[in-house]
Amino acid sequence: MHASEAFYRLLLRAYPKRFRLRYEQDMVRWFLDHQAVSRRQGGPMSGARFWYLILADLVTSVPAQHVNVMKRDVRQRPTQPRNRGEPVMETCLQDTKVALRSFVRSPALFVLIVTTLAVGIGFATTIYSVIDGVLLAPLPYADSERLAKIGTASEGEDRLYAMSAPDAFDLEEQVAAFSRVAVSQGTRVTVRGDDAPEIEAAAVVSSGFFEVLGAEPLMGRAFGREEDVAGAPHVVVLGHGLWQRRWGGDRAILGQAVTLGRTPFTVIGVMPPDFLPPEALGQRDAEIWLPFSLIDSSLRESRSDGWLQVMGRLRANVSFEQAHTELAAFAARRSAAYPEIQERSFGLSPLHRETIGRIGDKLLPLFGAVGLLLAIACANVANLLLVRAETRGREMALRTAIGASRSRIVRQLMTEGLILGLVGSVFGAVIAATGVKVFVALNPGDIPRIAEVDVDGKVLAFAFLVSILTSLVFGLIPALRGSAPNLTGRLKDGGRGLGTGMSHQRLRGGLVVLEIAVAFVLVVGAGLLINSFVRLQNVDMGFDARNVEILGVAHSGGTAPEATVAFFDHLVEHAASVPGVVAAGATSNLPLSGQFAMNRIEEVEGRPDYVDDGGVYYQHVTSGFFRAMGIALRQGRVFDRTDRPDTHAVAVVNESMARKLFGTADPIGRRFQSSDGDEETWHEVIGVVSDVRTLEVSRAGSPEMYLAFNQSPRARMDVVLRTEAGLPSVLPAMRDYLRGIRPDLPVRRSIRMEDFVADAIVAPRFYTLVLGSFAGVALLLALVGIYGTLAYSVSRQKHEFGVRLALGASGTSVLTMVLRRGLRLVLMGIVLGFGVALVATRVLASLVFGVTTTDGTTMALGVVAVLFTAFIASMLPALRATQLDPVAILHRE
Amino acid sequence: METKTRQRVGAKPLTPAVFYALLALANGPLHGYAISQEVESLTDGDLRMGPGTLYGSLQRIQQSGLVVESGASDETSAPHEARRRYYALTGAGRLALETEVRRLERAVRAARTRVVLGSP
């Protein structure tokens, strides 16, 4: 036989058996005839044309023949009268009716299956929405895949640093890979006017900013190149939200002046509501855009000061690699042209990548967790469907016996699966829609692009698909088994005996083991986060946040340092005099506020070999700060009235800094030099205080120094007030007082320090909450799974238990029997889950604090939690087994 | 059986494959491949019937009683080859073919009239 003929015979196997038996010989003959003819005719491509004809013929006629067979099956079903109308449609209706009737007959099972599906799908869809909106969806700009963040690259580092203005503008001119480049720098400005002054996020941007993003103003215009040049008129572009909030969406705002800081700016444009500023450039909430002309000429011309965020739009057909090569050439030219300036290399990275940063490390574990949850839900649904199929074994056998074909029964069960899937996905979508709202509302602020997260069509399609697949696949297993031709066994058996149920029982047991294993992994994962969170909450911050209130004020507007000192001295003095206030002070960088300043220690007295690596944090505080904040003084003294601008500079250091600079030696009276502003100043150490968690709750032991506020004043200060316990807040009175003396000064923040600390750990709390709720639901689903399996097997073995009880077995022994079965499944699940958890929890590495991801205590607690759940789930069916009435059961025989 | 077939044929137009297969058999019995070739030449190569389409159609029109397997033998086949199956029109088949041709004539006439009247 020729190879092509053999191949064709193989292809013919795709036809239904009956058709093949009848026509195979003829078709092969046809094939050979035509092959001979087409060979005789020859010509170019004759072979290709021949095979095209054969394959196209197969593709169209194979499905047609299968449809024929199905139609014939339907027509030939003896239970139904021969029906020439729309047989397929009609059987569908029939199947649906039967399915609905059976659901009505066992509503509890139906509700359980749909709820399980809905919960699994709802949770999975919620997290998928977040993943899709944050990680997967393109940025909300035209051709956003061509947007790149550009920056100064540092060898061996994956970060892009800010660039200087001359470099950025040269780059735009010289690097052809970009069609447009824009620079920007996030800032904050005080908006003044008829309403109370407010501080708003803003950005100073070059004229290309909106063009690079492909965004156009809703009304008015964006910046032109003339507005990049110093001395240009003061103009501003407003965000839609701010425009609505502050000016009530008044269209007449265009051309009018608004006061920002102390200067009037003419509004030239308003952006549309859907314009989202690029978070990768530090403009998360910016709603005010100011022109580059505002930038001071010294900063604008300095090539060594890197301070600008740069982004560019790649020309069509230019790859990131090409752009990278061009940037390297640009850097080389720059080094040649400015040999006196430090060499720099430049890099670029997709704006999308820069925007999402490393948030994937936190979101993907959640996605994994929700996948596990969905797996449990699926196992549960499969389990419940198996139970259902078995209880209906007799019904199915009966239907087969009176003539229903196997495919008819399969179709019936699949219809039921489809209906369950549909209903499940509808409720799942409802859960997802709510879930996404809750997720966004609770979001801890560390997730970029959260404003873009929404349940959209794509996500709903995902939910729908998962739901239908789940119920079809898991509906199909029992369907195929349920229709297996063992009629007599089933009919005789009447749904009681053990024989045919054995393999089902094993399958169900396997599913329960799987559920337990997965639930265990989730419980351990959640346990690790809970453990971390409790540790975070109990961290010794180094200060006492209880009964401390904060009032942040900016003494802005270019006033003399003396005036600033006088202002804050007065405010703190007044605060201390308010009834109920125990202590008051002020600081330039409130702990955990995200604001911090770093400095290098240039020289340390008596340690000529000292080299500063890593620098130290510093803040400027008033003398009352340490008492108000509850920071313990370990040695020496804190600032007092003797430390004046005209006396020598003094510093209070924390224990880590004392160790870093002086080792074990007594630091008091020792001096070190650091640059404070422009000049290098020698500071004398007058005191040592305890370490404070300045940056993050989870980060300890950073060296830090406190400098005297009146020796080098700062305009933005947080007034710290310690009050007596149990008193109402003094903040309203303080705000009123401030408004009374300086109505032009905005309140930057007004908050209890405890809330502030809680905010600092809101992200860990959030992830703990999410994973914890997944674990809780997983346990609940596992409970349902165990309960369902045991309850069902007890009901199947009623007879056996009845006999045992009749023969004198005690209730306890029957109880133990059932419990032991449950326990065996649970232990197998835990062992399996333990193995998985050891590996799987590693993905939580970026979310845990103070524990390893294989923490023994957490694992042990996980075992206890799962065992307890399993015990509850097993106890009910076990108790029911002991309460069986042997007389009644045996009587029925 | 005969009346039933006629009703069905009268009610529904034949598919092109069925129509040309019947037409190919109008001059006498043919085997499968010959039907394909005849159809191809009747339609100037517009309708090429692969084996699946051909035997699918033949099965259908055999079941409706329009075509039967004929006893005609195949002189050309070598002795070791399986005997080719020949197909022939039945009376019902011829009737269905005629009905279809009349239907087509009617359709063509209607179309021509419409085109003539419709054109300026």
Contacts between the chains, C-beta under 8 A, distances in Angstrom:
chain1	res1	chain2	res2	distance
A	15	B	52	7.3
A	19	B	55	7.7
A	19	B	56	7.7
A	19	B	59	6.9
A	22	B	59	7.3
A	23	B	51	8.0
A	23	B	55	4.3
A	23	B	59	7.2
A	25	B	82	5.5
A	26	B	32	5.1
A	26	B	51	7.6
A	26	B	55	6.2
A	26	B	84	7.7
A	26	B	85	5.8
A	27	B	32	7.8
A	27	B	51	4.1
A	27	B	52	7.2
A	27	B	55	5.9
A	29	B	32	7.0
A	29	B	33	6.9
A	29	B	81	7.9
A	29	B	82	7.1
A	29	B	84	6.5
A	30	B	32	5.2
A	30	B	33	4.8
A	30	B	36	6.9
A	30	B	51	4.2
A	30	B	54	6.9
A	30	B	55	7.9
A	31	B	51	6.1
A	33	B	33	4.0
A	34	B	33	6.6
A	34	B	36	7.5
A	34	B	51	8.0
A	37	B	37	7.8
A	53	B	48	6.1
A	53	B	50	5.5
A	54	B	50	6.2
A	54	B	51	7.6
A	56	B	50	6.7
A	57	B	49	7.8
A	57	B	50	2.3
A	57	B	51	6.2
A	57	B	52	4.6
A	57	B	53	5.6
A	58	B	50	7.4
A	58	B	52	5.7
A	60	B	50	8.0
A	60	B	52	7.2
A	60	B	53	6.6
A	61	B	50	7.0
A	61	B	52	3.0
A	61	B	53	5.1
A	61	B	56	5.0
A	62	B	52	6.7
A	64	B	56	6.0
A	65	B	52	7.5
A	65	B	56	6.0
A	68	B	56	7.9
